[in-house]
Amino acid sequence: MPPYASVGLPRRENRYLYLVFLTSTVLLLVTLFGLQSSPSTRVAVNITQLDDAQTTHVPKQDTTQHDTPVVLEGDVLFEDKDPEKPEMAETTDRIPFTPETKPTYPFCPRCGAGDTICREFGDLVLRRSVAYEGTSRRLQEKLVAAMEGNPTKFAIMGGSVSTGRTLKDMNETFHSRTFDWWNKQFPHSGNSIVSGAKPATQSSYFAFCYAEHIPLDVDVILLEFSVNDGSPFPNPEGAGDSGAIQAMDWLVRSLLRLPSKPAVIIISLYSFKAGEYFNGQESHLPVVNYYDIPYISMKNALYDYANRHPEDIRPVLYNDGHHLSAEGHRVAAELIVHHIQRQICALDRGEIRTDEMTLSPGRFPLETDTDLPMVDIWTKRTGIKNFREFQPRCYTFATTASVSATGVAAYRPSVMQGWKFWDWKKEKYYIIASVPGSLITFPIRVTQGRVFMTIFKSAMYELGDVWCWADSDKAAGTKVAGYWDSVHNIGMTVPLFEGLPEGQHDVSCEVLGSDRSSHPNNGTNFRILAIVSG
């Protein structure tokens, strides 16, 4: 027998003890692991880690113990880090959903089984309807705010389509429908919408007078001016006019500069009665490209189809060939809503901007406070240092907000000889005169040397001309015509003076006689909506 045979246990018994030791070790490790992963463990989940994150309400963070993990900020999901994946930056846009409250959006993914708008109109039509999408950055920011439980204030500015002309129910307008959808998606008692739309007005009027019609703490602004604004391209009525580009630039830049940093969305429509293909859309597109504003175009989506099948469009989507029917407003609203849904789906996938370097996080980063271009669209690069922001001043008669309960305008001209306040069906408000020699004087303050007047232009109503001058220099005045050979009946902002010294001035206008009228029938009527400066 070998010398070691009498020492220790037999080999079979050694194997038995080894198996017992191994089994005990495994059980101990399993027990320790289970203790570390108990239900009270807290984890932090970023919105970018939630593929299906969405909400109409964000619950307050809960630090009590639950049977299932509670999503909290500040803790770490895993200690080990994948060197191949960059760390997510901390962001105030993080939305803490619990597994029980994490909502689901039936319209995501875009044109998926639950996307009812896509099922009705089709993917191609919806893609065509987005004339410019850009980053939709501000809209996404407002969506995040709504998801976090904050109220949203809507406002609309536009012409007679936006006022609901020809509709029996004003709640059927495209902007009311858009707001109703938002309110159902993100219900809040503080959600609101204000209509600042005025019939027969262009963006040029609102560029100066927007503050008279909408609250300045608004969150989402819808604009509709494609039918009333002119095209820069020639049309059957004559040469194009680039003035609408400048007016829209002034308006958009002023709105984007508001402290509430509103999201602006522009909707483009078209008319069977006014103009052909070219309309205000062509004036707006350079502006929306420059300022990165989403532009939804019903014209893009349906114009060619309307030419091929007019019987499917004109009697269905229009009441009179010019103003949308209730169904037309519904279609316009659906196009806007689908764009908003697309941004929700982007957030749902984790495409959310942080507070730092979000405009361009790659090679050419920009801070978030640079989402407004440093100068307007017209300023030359050599003139950047001398750039001054547009400072509009509005003295309007086109809004009921300027009329007291007694019917007296809040702003009154200092002289009114032969002129009077007048309204058309409580929709359009003017100061009017028809007797030659009638005199009116407006005391105004000028900050940047320019003075304009918003007047009613039409081939109808026997409109004539006025002679306007600044202060006492009547000989250096300018003639302004109310008549024009166009199918449009519109409030247009026309230039009066440029280069006036900064300060207080008196602008006077006198109705000219029939012998100096531009009207074929020597008409002498004249209508003024506002006197403005900037």
Summary of the structure (lengths in Angstrom):
residues: 534
radius of gyration: 32.1
end to end distance: 115.8
largest distance: 143.9
contacts: 1659
relative contact order: 0.11
helix: 31%
strand: 20%
